[in-house]
Amino acid sequence: MTERFFLYDDTEETKTRFVSFMGDHQRFDLAIMYSDRYYGKAIVMDIQGSRFAILGQDDLDEQGYLEHAFKLSEQDASELREFLNEVIL
């Protein structure tokens, strides 16, 4: 076996918020993790859909980003964006 080459191997304290809410057409079960790793952005994990994205305010403002990252309709992405705008600083 060859020697493993690590790019990095860090352990970091995080703050994680678990939240579930019902939109007009679907339920959202999220884990929102905050750390110092990604320039102040949060890691948002869709537990039911097995998808995640590293999100900051700039990503929420980018048209079509949530639809693509979480495979959502425009209407469902709008509901998720509205919630995330309240919690992601």
N, C-alpha and C positions, 0 to 999 in steps of 0.2 A: 504494500500500500504506500502511495506517495504521501509526502508530508502535506497536511492541510494548510492552505494559505488564506488567512483571514484578512479581509479588508478592514473590518473592525469587529469588536466583541465587547460591547459596553453594557453595563447595567445602570438603569436610571429610575429614579422615583417618578411615578406618574400619578395623575389624578384622573379617575375614570367616572363618568356619569352614565348610568343605565337609565334609559327612558323609553316608554312605550306610549304611543298615542294613536288614536284612530282618526284618519283623514276621511274625506267624503267617500272614497272608493277603496281604500286599503289601510291596513294597520302597519304602523312603523315601529319596529323594535330595534333600538339603536344603542350602541355603546360609543360614547364620545370620550376619547382619551387625549389628555393634555400632557405635554412634556416640553422640555427645552430643545428637543432634537430637531424639529422641522421649522425653525425660524418663527415660532409662535403659532404655527398652524395646528389644527386638531386632526387627529385620526378619527374619522367617523366610520363606524362599522355597522352595516345593516345585517343584523343577526339572522333574520329570516331568509334574506336573499343571498347570504354568503358573499357580500361585496363590501368593499371599503374604499375610501378615498382620503387623501390628505388635503384638508380644506382650510382655507383662510377666506377672509372677506373678498379678496380679489377673485377667488374661484367661484364664490357664490354669485358674483356679479357677471361672470362669464356665461353668456347665453349658450344653452345646450349642454353645459358641463355636467350638471347633476343628472340630466336625462341619460347621458352617455355612461357616466360612472356607475350609476345604480340601475340602469336599464329601466327607466321610468317613463311613463307618459308625460306629456307637457303639464297636464293638470296635477298629477301626483307629484312631480318635481316642484311645482309651484308651492304646494303645501309643505313639502320638506324644506324648501328654500326659506319660506316664511318662518318656520320654526328655527332653523339653523341661524337665520339672521338675528334671532333673539338671544341665542346662546353662544355663538362664536364671536369673539371680540376681535 
